[in-house]
Amino acid sequence: MQVNQTRRNFLKTTGAAAAALAGSAPGMGRAAAPFFKMYMMIPNNQPARMIWGTLAAQQISKLGIDVQSSYVPWSVITPRRTNGEGKSHAEGGWDAYLERYYYNSITPMPNNLFSSTAFPPNGQNYYYVNDEEIDASLKDYAAAREEGPRMEAIHRFEKRWYDIQPMTILFYPEDVIATNPKLSGFTGTTFNPVFFPDPHNWTIEGAEGGATAAFASWQPPQNLTPMYTGGYSDSNVFGPVFNRLYEYKDWETKEIAPALATGHTMSEDGKQWVISLREGVKWHSGEEFTAEDVIFTWKMIMDPAYASAFNAPFVEIFGSPDAFKATGKYEVTVDLPAFTIQFEHWVMNAMQVMPKHVLEGIAPGDLRAHPFNTWNGSYEVTLSDGSTYTAEGGVGTGPWVCQGQDQMRKAFVYAKNADYWQETPGNVETFYVVNIQGSDAVLSALKSGEIDAHDPMYDIGSLVDTIDPSWGKVQTYDSYKWQHVCYNLQHPVFGTGVDTPLGREDPSRAAEAAAYVRQAFSHAMPREQIVQEIASGFGAPGTVPMPFTAPEYAKELLKPIEYDLEIARDFMTKAGYVY
């Protein structure tokens, strides 16, 4: 397959490219009649993903399955996935879709995605992974205070996943980004929610006075209140406005540094934490940041009325809102029901703190439509001294102050925070996040000087030969993510297995049969070809949902999954299907 196509043809030839790749490997005849039908939704916001999504559907169809695939926006996928109550696609839910995913912290936290305690609507286990061994290993992982037991537990999780394949991890992508050659200070990829565009560190060479910079993000955001979302498109926009208790210094070292917290102590049993907060920090409104803001943020996430995506893990971590309290104006004391690494490595390092004085006057049912969440329109905030502040979106403590939306430019606008609590080295004073759809369009915008950088979702790896150094500097980063095919694990065939021949014959073996079907899907995927011929070599074949460069990845255990349609067919036969 020709990889370095023109940008226009790259998008045009999605179906043909996938068909060519699929046909390049030894095939097998389909069964006389399909064993069952499944619907696969392929997000239409990445040309390369559309190709390997089409390929994945074609490969599964070679096993005798009627795969109905469609290219759809996330606005179609999200409600089916989130509100479908585990129903199949034909019933208004979903069967399968393509996704690029990661944990909400650099320290892997699979608990928040794959524990049976995190089902929607109050959790992010949209896939309904519900396995006793996975649950036990994740519980042990979170509870382990020493590195040895922690690694042993996470490796058990990986081994169980490898054996039952709840989803098909296709590959680990490498991010390829092109930037303005005059831009310095762009030192990392975007990774929600702990890394996002850091324009306060950017310098535009030759800019007189305060420079203006723009960052392109493909997908328009859906929510801009941090407790509602863990997505790229959202955090690219809200990230520069807010702070967390602890933050990462940079993408290269991934080292933690104090932010809104200046330090903490932990009791010997790991249950009690006393957090010291930074004094002198101001919200963009001018109101002082205190311990009450931290308490308010955590209580809001735990309140089911707000329907936060992080409600379930917060409840699991804290037990109840009584677990934390302000023990001083700049001190928070936490008494956990049990030690869990989720508190330090997720709550403190990944969750933004939100302003009590702004949000306490907004009813839970009104927040999603409020300008705080939409950044569309202005509103008045009453301060403790009786004065008012006019806000044009989110109000944070971060290095950038929200200026709302520029409807003409289809952009979100920011002004540098002159009263930020720490010094920043860049010369950018005005910043835009611009929604541009399409790899062709984003490179054209870079070439014309309309933007200075973009997020990794454009997958420009196959287009690097079209970028001239005079207008684009190509940079690559370990993405710390994975691309996978997601399955609804309440589906009666490849989820619960009750409608497989083996499951109907022996209900006690239904889950086993479903795992056989998913193993068949996995062995039908030509991962190495996907990496080399579609991703242009920027990545590595996938095995389990763990960044393959993370210390937690069990390199000795996780051997590459062989692409072999005969092995795949054998697994289908184990599930009771007859060719």
C-alpha positions in Angstrom: 0.0 0.0 0.0 1.3 3.5 -0.8 1.6 5.3 2.5 2.9 8.8 1.6 -0.1 9.8 -0.4 -1.2 13.3 -1.0 -3.3 14.7 1.9 -6.4 14.8 -0.2 -6.1 11.2 -1.4 -5.3 10.0 2.1 -8.9 10.8 3.2 -10.5 9.8 -0.1 -9.0 6.3 -0.2 -9.9 5.1 3.3 -12.0 2.2 2.2 -9.7 1.2 -0.6 -6.6 1.3 1.6 -8.2 -0.9 4.2 -9.3 -3.3 1.6 -5.9 -3.5 0.1 -4.2 -4.2 3.5 -6.8 -6.8 4.4 -6.4 -8.5 1.1 -2.6 -8.6 1.4 -2.7 -11.3 4.1 -3.9 -14.9 3.6 -7.6 -14.9 3.8 -10.3 -17.5 4.3 -13.8 -18.0 2.9 -16.7 -16.7 4.9 -19.2 -19.1 6.3 -22.3 -19.8 4.1 -24.4 -17.8 6.5 -23.3 -15.2 9.1 -23.0 -16.6 12.6 -24.3 -13.3 14.0 -24.5 -9.6 13.2 -22.5 -6.8 14.9 -22.4 -3.1 14.4 -19.1 -1.2 14.5 -19.0 2.6 14.9 -15.9 4.1 13.5 -15.2 7.7 14.6 -14.9 10.0 11.6 -12.4 12.4 13.1 -9.2 10.7 12.2 -8.4 9.6 8.6 -5.9 6.9 9.7 -8.3 5.5 12.3 -11.0 5.3 9.7 -8.7 3.1 7.7 -7.7 0.7 10.5 -11.3 0.8 11.7 -12.5 -0.3 8.3 -9.8 -2.9 8.2 -10.8 -4.3 11.7 -14.4 -4.6 10.5 -13.3 -6.5 7.4 -11.0 -8.8 9.3 -13.8 -9.7 11.7 -16.2 -10.4 8.8 -13.7 -13.0 7.5 -14.6 -15.1 10.6 -18.2 -15.5 9.3 -19.7 -12.5 11.0 -21.9 -9.9 9.4 -20.2 -6.7 10.5 -22.1 -3.5 9.8 -19.7 -0.6 10.0 -20.3 3.1 9.8 -18.3 6.4 10.1 -19.9 8.6 12.7 -19.0 11.6 14.9 -18.4 11.3 18.6 -21.7 13.0 19.1 -23.3 9.8 17.9 -21.0 7.4 19.8 -21.0 9.1 23.2 -24.8 8.9 24.0 -25.0 5.3 22.8 -22.0 4.4 24.9 -22.8 6.4 28.0 -26.6 6.2 28.1 -27.2 2.9 26.4 -27.5 1.0 29.7 -25.4 -1.9 28.2 -27.9 -2.6 25.5 -26.8 -3.8 22.0 -26.7 -1.4 19.1 -30.0 -2.7 17.7 -31.6 -1.8 21.0 -30.3 1.7 21.1 -26.9 1.0 22.8 -23.8 -0.2 21.0 -21.8 -3.2 20.0 -18.3 -2.0 19.1 -16.4 1.2 18.2 -12.8 2.4 17.8 -11.1 4.5 20.4 -7.8 6.0 21.4 -7.4 5.9 25.2 -5.2 6.5 28.2 -5.5 6.7 31.9 -6.3 10.1 33.6 -2.9 10.1 35.3 0.6 9.2 34.4 0.6 6.4 37.0 -1.7 3.9 35.4 -5.2 3.8 37.1 -7.1 1.0 35.3 -9.4 0.9 38.3 -11.3 3.9 37.0 -11.9 2.3 33.6 -12.2 -1.4 34.2 -13.5 -2.1 37.7 -17.0 -3.4 38.0 -17.6 -0.6 40.5 -17.2 2.1 37.8 -20.2 1.3 35.5 -22.0 4.4 34.0 -23.7 6.7 34.6 -21.4 7.5 37.6 -18.3 5.8 36.3 -16.2 5.4 33.1 -16.4 1.7 32.7 -18.5 2.2 29.5 -17.5 -1.3 28.3 -19.0 -3.1 31.3 -15.8 -5.1 32.1 -17.0 -7.3 34.9 -14.5 -10.0 35.8 -13.8 -11.2 39.3 -10.0 -11.7 38.6 -9.7 -8.3 37.1 -11.5 -6.7 40.0 -9.4 -8.6 42.6 -6.1 -7.6 40.9 -7.1 -4.0 40.7 -8.2 -3.9 44.3 -4.8 -5.3 45.3 -3.0 -2.9 43.0 -4.7 0.1 44.6 -4.2 -1.1 48.1 -0.5 -2.1 47.8 1.8 0.4 49.5 5.1 -1.3 48.4 6.3 -1.5 44.8 6.7 -5.3 44.8 3.1 -6.2 45.7 1.9 -3.4 43.5 3.7 -4.6 40.4 2.7 -8.2 41.1 -1.0 -7.1 41.2 -0.9 -5.0 38.0 0.9 -7.9 36.2 -2.0 -10.2 37.3 -4.4 -7.6 35.8 -2.4 -7.7 32.5 -2.2 -11.5 32.4 -6.0 -11.9 33.0 -6.7 -9.2 30.3 -4.3 -11.0 27.9 -6.1 -14.3 28.5 -9.7 -13.1 28.0 -9.2 -10.0 25.8 -12.1 -7.8 26.9 -11.1 -5.4 24.1 -8.7 -5.7 21.2 -5.7 -3.5 21.8 -4.5 -2.8 18.3 -1.3 -0.8 18.8 0.5 1.8 20.9 0.7 5.0 18.8 3.6 7.4 18.7 2.4 11.0 18.5 3.6 13.1 15.5 3.1 16.8 15.8 4.2 19.7 13.5 4.8 23.1 15.0 5.7 26.6 13.9 9.6 26.6 13.5 9.7 30.0 15.3 8.0 28.4 18.3 10.1 27.2 21.3 8.9 25.9 24.6 6.6 23.3 23.1 8.1 20.3 24.8 5.4 17.6 25.0 2.4 16.0 23.6 -1.1 16.6 25.0 -2.4 14.1 27.5 -5.6 14.6 29.3 -6.0 15.9 31.9 -2.4 16.2 33.2 -0.8 17.6 30.1 -2.3 20.1 27.7 -1.1 23.1 25.6 1.2 25.1 27.9 1.3 28.4 26.0 2.6 30.2 29.1 5.9 28.4 28.3 5.9 29.3 24.6 8.1 31.9 23.0 7.5 33.0 19.4 10.8 34.2 18.0 10.8 37.7 16.7 7.4 38.6 18.2 7.3 42.3 19.3 5.7 42.8 22.7 3.1 40.3 23.6 2.9 37.5 21.1 -0.3 35.7 20.0 -0.4 31.9 19.5 -2.9 29.4 18.4 -3.3 25.6 19.0 -5.5 23.4 16.8 -7.8 20.8 18.4 -9.8 18.6 16.0 -13.0 17.9 18.0 -15.1 20.6 19.5 -15.4 20.1 23.3 -18.6 18.8 24.9 -18.0 19.9 28.5 -15.6 22.4 30.0 -16.1 21.7 33.6 -13.2 19.4 34.7 -15.4 17.0 36.7 -17.5 16.1 33.7 -14.9 14.9 31.3 -11.6 13.1 30.6 -11.4 13.8 26.9 -8.8 15.4 24.7 -11.0 17.9 23.1 -12.3 19.1 26.5 -9.0 19.3 28.4 -7.2 21.0 25.5 -9.6 23.9 26.2 -10.2 23.9 30.0 -6.7 22.7 31.0 -4.8 26.0 30.8 -7.4 27.7 33.1 -7.3 25.4 36.1 -4.7 23.9 38.5 -4.4 20.7 40.4 -2.9 20.1 43.9 0.2 18.5 42.3 1.2 18.8 38.6 3.8 17.3 36.3 6.9 19.4 35.5 7.2 18.2 31.9 6.4 15.4 29.6 9.9 14.1 29.4 10.5 13.4 33.1 6.9 13.2 34.2 8.0 14.3 37.7 5.5 15.6 40.1 5.8 19.1 41.5 3.7 21.0 44.1 1.0 23.3 42.6 -2.0 24.3 44.7 -0.6 22.1 47.4 2.8 22.8 48.8 3.2 19.4 50.5 1.5 16.7 52.5 2.1 14.1 55.3 0.7 10.6 55.4 0.1 8.5 58.5 1.9 5.2 59.0 -1.1 3.2 57.9 -1.6 5.3 54.8 -5.1 6.4 55.8 -4.7 9.9 57.1 -3.3 12.6 54.9 -2.8 16.3 55.8 -2.3 18.5 52.8 -0.8 22.0 53.1 -2.1 24.5 50.5 -0.4 27.4 48.8 -1.1 30.8 50.3 -1.6 33.9 48.2 -3.2 32.2 45.2 -6.1 34.1 43.6 -8.9 32.9 41.4 -9.2 34.8 38.2 -12.1 36.7 39.8 -9.7 38.0 42.5 -11.1 35.8 45.2 -8.6 34.0 47.4 -8.1 30.3 47.0 -8.5 28.3 50.3 -9.2 24.9 51.6 -12.9 25.4 51.2 -12.4 25.2 47.4 -10.8 21.8 47.6 -13.6 20.5 49.9 -16.3 22.0 47.7 -14.7 20.4 44.6 -14.6 16.9 46.1 -18.1 17.1 47.5 -19.4 18.3 44.2 -17.9 15.3 42.4 -19.3 12.9 45.1 -22.8 14.5 44.8 -24.8 12.3 42.4 -26.9 15.3 41.5 -24.0 16.7 39.4 -23.6 13.4 37.5 -19.8 13.7 37.4 -18.0 11.1 35.3 -15.7 10.6 38.3 -18.4 10.0 40.9 -17.9 6.2 41.3 -14.1 6.3 41.9 -14.4 9.2 44.3 -17.0 7.3 46.3 -14.8 4.2 46.2 -11.8 6.2 47.4 -13.4 8.4 50.1 -16.4 6.3 51.1 -18.3 9.5 52.1 -17.8 13.3 52.1 -17.1 13.0 55.8 -13.7 11.6 54.9 -12.2 15.1 54.3 -12.5 18.5 56.0 -10.7 21.8 56.2 -8.5 21.9 59.3 -7.3 25.4 58.5 -7.6 28.1 55.9 -4.8 26.4 54.0 -5.0 22.9 55.2 -7.1 19.8 54.3 -7.2 16.6 56.4 -8.3 13.4 54.7 -9.2 10.2 56.6 -9.5 7.4 54.0 -11.4 4.2 54.8 -8.3 2.3 53.4 -5.0 3.3 51.8 -5.3 3.6 48.0 -2.8 4.8 45.4 -5.7 6.4 43.6 -5.8 9.2 46.1 -2.2 10.4 45.7 -1.7 9.5 42.0 -5.1 10.5 40.7 -7.1 12.7 43.0 -4.2 14.9 43.9 -2.3 14.7 40.6 -5.0 14.7 38.0 -8.2 16.4 39.3 -8.5 20.1 38.9 -9.7 22.2 41.8 -12.9 24.3 41.1 -14.1 27.6 42.6 -16.6 27.4 45.4 -17.6 31.1 45.2 -18.5 30.6 41.5 -20.2 27.2 41.5 -22.1 27.2 44.8 -24.7 29.5 43.3 -25.3 27.3 40.2 -27.8 24.4 40.7 -26.5 21.0 39.7 -29.1 20.6 36.9 -28.2 24.0 35.4 -24.4 23.6 35.3 -24.0 21.8 32.0 -25.9 24.6 30.1 -24.2 27.4 32.1 -21.5 29.6 30.6 -19.1 28.2 33.1 -19.3 24.9 31.3 -20.0 26.2 27.7 -17.8 29.3 27.6 -20.6 30.8 25.6 -21.8 34.1 27.1 -20.9 36.0 30.3 -22.3 36.0 33.9 -21.7 37.9 37.1 -19.9 36.4 40.1 -20.5 38.0 43.5 -17.3 38.2 45.6 -16.8 38.1 49.4 -16.3 41.8 49.6 -19.6 42.5 47.8 -18.1 43.4 44.4 -18.8 41.5 41.2 -16.7 39.9 38.6 -17.8 39.4 35.0 -16.8 35.9 33.9 -16.8 34.7 30.3 -16.5 31.0 30.9 -14.6 28.9 33.4 -12.9 30.6 36.4 -9.7 29.0 37.6 -6.4 29.7 39.2 -4.3 28.7 36.2 -1.9 30.6 34.0 -4.7 31.6 31.5 -7.9 33.5 31.9 -10.9 32.5 29.9 -12.2 35.1 27.5 -15.0 33.0 26.1 -15.5 32.0 22.5 -14.7 33.8 19.2 -17.6 32.6 17.1 -16.2 34.0 13.9 -12.9 32.2 14.3 -14.4 29.1 15.9 -11.9 29.5 18.7 -11.7 29.7 22.4 -9.8 32.8 23.6 -7.4 33.3 26.6 -5.5 36.1 28.1 -2.3 35.5 30.1 -2.9 35.6 33.9 -0.9 38.6 35.1 -1.4 37.6 38.7 -0.5 33.9 38.3 1.1 32.4 41.4 4.3 31.4 39.7 6.6 32.9 37.0 6.3 31.6 33.5 9.0 32.0 30.8 7.0 32.5 27.6 6.2 35.7 25.6 2.7 34.7 24.5 0.1 37.0 25.9 -3.0 36.0 23.9 -3.8 32.4 23.1 -6.4 30.6 21.0 -7.6 27.0 20.8 -9.0 26.6 17.3 -11.2 23.7 16.2 -10.0 22.6 12.8 -11.2 19.3 11.3 -9.0 17.4 8.9 -5.3 16.6 8.6 -5.2 18.5 5.3 -6.8 21.6 6.9 -4.5 21.7 10.0 -1.3 21.5 7.9 -2.6 24.2 5.6 -3.4 26.4 8.7 0.2 25.8 10.0 1.7 26.6 6.7 -0.3 29.9 6.4 0.6 30.9 10.0 -2.9 30.6 11.4 -1.8 28.1 14.1 1.5 27.3 15.9 0.9 23.7 17.0 -1.8 21.0 17.1 -2.9 18.0 19.1 -2.0 14.5 18.2 -5.4 13.5 17.0 -4.6 14.6 13.4 -2.3 11.6 13.0 0.0 13.3 10.5 2.6 10.5 10.6 1.9 9.5 7.0 2.1 13.1 5.8 5.5 14.1 7.2 7.1 14.1 3.8 4.7 16.8 2.7 5.9 19.2 5.5 8.6 21.7 4.5 10.9 22.7 7.4 10.4 26.3 6.5 6.9 26.2 7.8 6.6 23.0 9.9 8.9 21.5 12.5 8.1 17.8 13.0 8.3 16.4 16.5 7.5 12.9 17.8 6.5 11.8 21.3 5.7 8.6 23.1 1.9 9.0 23.4 1.5 6.8 26.5 -1.8 5.6 25.0 -3.3 2.8 22.9 -5.7 2.4 20.0 -8.3 -0.3 20.5 -11.5 -1.8 19.4 -14.0 -1.5 22.2 -16.7 -4.1 22.8 -19.9 -3.9 24.8 -19.4 -6.7 27.3 -23.0 -7.0 27.9 -23.6 -8.1 24.3 -25.1 -11.6 24.4 -22.4 -13.0 22.1 -19.0 -11.5 22.6 -19.9 -9.9 25.9 -21.7 -12.4 28.1 -21.6 -15.3 25.7 -25.2 -16.5 26.5 -26.1 -16.5 22.8 -23.1 -18.4 21.6 -23.6 -22.1 20.7 -21.5 -23.1 23.7 -23.2 -20.7 26.0 -26.6 -22.0 25.1 -25.5 -25.6 25.4 -23.9 -25.0 28.8 -24.7 -21.6 30.5 -21.9 -22.2 33.0 -19.5 -21.8 30.1 -21.0 -18.7 28.5 -18.3 -16.3 29.7 -15.7 -18.7 28.5 -17.3 -18.8 25.0 -17.5 -15.0 24.8 -13.7 -14.9 25.6 -13.1 -17.3 22.8 -14.9 -15.0 20.4 -12.9 -12.0 21.5 -9.7 -14.0 21.2 -10.8 -14.8 17.6 -11.2 -11.1 16.9 -7.8 -10.4 18.4 -6.0 -13.0 16.3 -7.7 -11.6 13.2 -5.9 -8.3 13.5 -2.7 -7.7 11.5 -1.2 -5.4 14.1 2.3 -5.2 12.6 0.9 -4.2 9.2 -1.4 -1.6 10.8 1.6 0.0 12.5 3.9 -0.1 9.4 1.5 0.5 6.6 -1.2 2.8 8.1 0.6 4.4 11.0 3.8 4.7 8.9 5.8 3.0 11.6 4.9 5.4 14.4 3.9 2.9 17.0 4.2 -0.7 18.3 1.7 -3.6 18.2 -0.7 -3.7 21.1 -1.5 -6.4 23.8 -3.2 -4.9 26.9 -4.4 -1.4 28.0 -1.1 -0.3 29.5 1.4 2.1 27.9 4.1 -0.2 26.7 6.8 2.2 27.9 5.3 2.4 31.4 7.2 0.7 34.2 4.0 -1.3 34.9 4.0 -3.0 31.5 5.0 -6.6 31.9 7.4 -7.0 28.9 8.4 -10.6 29.7 4.8 -11.7 30.0 3.1 -9.9 27.2 4.3 -11.5 24.0 3.0 -10.1 20.6 -0.4 -11.5 19.7 -0.1 -13.6 16.5 -2.0 -12.6 13.4 -3.4 -15.9 12.1 -6.9 -16.4 10.7 -6.7 -20.1 11.3 -6.0 -19.6 15.0 -8.9 -17.1 15.0 -11.2 -19.7 13.4 -10.1 -22.3 16.0 -11.3 -20.0 18.8 -14.6 -19.5 17.0 -14.9 -23.3 16.8 -14.2 -23.5 20.6 -17.2 -21.2 21.1 -19.4 -23.7 19.2 -19.5 -22.2 15.7 -19.1 -24.6 12.8 -17.5 -23.7 9.5 
